[in-house]
């Protein structure tokens, strides 16, 4: 039976690392308006800057999973946090659009290794029956991090300015690494074993699995909405709704808090209903689209934030469904790689969504077209979810047959 030394403490550290990652990536969304003024960048250029992070982030998803499976989650987590912290600090030293694009790309490379490594760590340190709950708890940090980021970063931006704020928050990662190394010293993570031949066959089967590709596509279109909202919300509140940075930081935290609660609740619901989860997710995606559309018809800030909050609550069900699939349906040996493949689909959306929104905002001089774009993406995700078969849970056992590790489905 798997031993779980300090499993709760390790989960806390993984949760905290996700929070720090969202603080580090979230500060630029709050500083974006001022950075644009200081560097003479319009909405289209700023959209490309936001997307440059996601290029690196998406490209690192699958390699990050493979590295975690190959060398262990602990090593990859430490290197990833230190790497992204370095380029968080350097983001405050940019001198041109080109330097900003390069640094944000490399920052994305660092952060991109963490999602799969943290998921692999859940598999390494927790018994199978506890992994789904641990995973949804850990991933609720995504929305909570989005809520905490403006609360922490807004006062720093007002006090230090955006350049020094990047440097200050980069120190969080260094402190976190020291703590993580301390609490995981001597921990005995469990690893599945497989022969080189079986391992090679495993990855071929993953690439051939059509259900996995459908889940990736679903996550791609759902995350167009998620990343579009998180990337542009503070700027939208400042420029379209006319509130100041301090108010924007506080107001933009509200939907994120709702989403965090939604992640915790939805994870437990999905764990209980099992194969029927796809029907709940389909309904939630249609509701996600509806409330994003209603943002364009809302009459004031209160109505807008209510619609955004409800939309993100429904969106959290999709995230829980996607994030827990590898633990419920994959062998431990390939959890990191499988999560990396699925997450690549979701993070690739971050490459396109901020840039397309920036283009739409610049070309139409309105945010409504951008919200309609997000609405359409949710509708496409809902349609894709209808094509995903019911998924059977697999037992956790040593890999002997490479074809046995992939998602199994029944219609």
Secondary structure, 3 states (H helix, E strand, C coil): CCCCCCHHHHHHHHHHHHHHHHHHHHHHHHHHHHHHHHHCCCHHHHHHHHHHHHHHHHHHHHHHHHHHHHHCHHHHHHHHHHHHHHHHHHHHHCCCHHHHHHHHHHHHHHHHCHHHHHHHHHHHHCCHHHHHHHHHHHHHHHHHHHHHHHHHHHHHHHHHCHHHHHHHHHHHHHHHHHHHHHHCCCCCCCCCCCCHHHHHHHHHHHHHCHHHHHHHHHHHHHHHHHHHHHHHHHHHHHHCCCCCHHHHHHHHHHHHHHHHHHHHHHHHHHHHHHHHHHHHHHHHHHHHHHHHHHHCCCCCHHHHHHHHHHHHHHHHHHHHHHHHHHHHHCCHHHHHHHHHHHHHHHHHHHHHHHHHHHHHHHHHCCCHHHHHHHHHHHHHHHHHHCCCCEEECCCCCCCCCHHHHCCEEEC
